[in-house]
Amino acid sequence: YTLKVANSRGGIYDRNFRPLVNDTHRYVASVLPTPQAAAELLRVMPEGERESVMDRLSGGLPFALEVPTNNIYAVGIDVFQVPNRYTDSQLAPHLVGYLGDGGRRGVFGIERSYDSLLEESGATFQAKYQVDATGRTMEGGGVEIFRENESSAAGVVLTLDKELQLLTQNALAQGCEKGAAVVLDIATGEILAMASLPAFDPNDVAASLKSTDAPFINRALSGYNIGSVFKLAVASAALESGISASYPYVCQGLIDVGGQMFRCNNHAVHGPLSMAKALEVSCNTYFINLAQQIDPGFLLAVCRHLGLGEESELASGLTAQAGNLPTLKELSSPAALANFSFGQGSSLATPLQIARIVSIIGNDGADITPSLVRGFTQDGLSFSERAPSYAGSQVLSSKTARKMQELMVGVVEDGSGRTARPLVGSAGGKTSSAQTGFVTGEGEDAKEIVHAWFAGFYPARQPRYSIVIFVEGGESGERVAAPIFKQIADGIAAKNLS
């Protein structure tokens, strides 16, 4: 009689081979019903579980039982140390994923993408007992214990940094209930941290299924209205088309476009502006006017080169949405072009896409390909195979990218992004409060849902990290999203990750 006691799966590691799963363990015993086994289990098991254990002992056949300790000594009991797949506060659950079919099959995330590899790399714990002709186990007949592949450390190595992932998850959780945060390595595009809230519990998927807050959606990979962070793309396109950063415009608080009036946020009147000052105060009318100076086809082309409107596959079955860009035909409408110029209308982008734009700017105009998988390991210490890397083309001139870096630093130092200013050094970024057109409540309680964004890089000199914060329904990028950016940047500095 073969008793399958437990199974484990291959490892999922961070970039430094620190485990993201299988990081704790439990004890599982194979139990042959004997008087000695019964006495020992009555001694070690919690009082509330003893009755059910006695019922199982009366069945006559061996069974597997999770026990609180490995200090169990009795004829008929063998104890196995088995990895816990997930912790109670699992890191990066939307990327790691979860298991179905009794823990035997990956159905989401990396667990699904590399299901076969992780299953083959795991261990199997079994006990074989001698039985008589009637199928009853023979007391004193002996038991064979099998721990197949127990020492295997094979698995998948991700680009995540475990310490930075924890920092990012904690900062996001302290600042919002629904949202996402992405941290990219500016030079390589590797995803160093990615968090989405609310999260699900991979140890209790059924409970999360009952939630009405869509905890299984990875908001970092989902498309949302983007608002003023899109001005980074418009400013980049303007500079690329030969328009100077000193391009002047006088904001009077509103602008007439084809008979339709567009206003600055909160009905502000900003007066004379350059591009730098317009970014600092996030002037809508400046960028509406600026977009009218750019060929719409060229503007769309720059957006596509920056990665907007394009899916990103991070692993098999794990894909970031494309978002949405208007067509050239749509932009033939002056009002549609006006909305597009400050990130309103039909435009949608994912936090990952916005992080890619910031990375390109911080990378002196060279494109990056966001990636999640760094390679594979057999020993949990070194790579047995590395994932392919891709050299990015130059999508912005280095002159444009460096000017954009300068403008974004100005936003943090002197503009709407001051709440993102880190304690150590400086940063560059852009705030956004993105109108959605969706309303909650009725009558006097009716209120439009406005998303909060902050997209930036850190440190200001020789940027290393692209950090994007999205808060669903957060209303103000300056008040809500930017402080989360600051917390992550401060954490990077404090932990000497920079």
Disulfide bonds with the S-S distance in Angstrom:
none
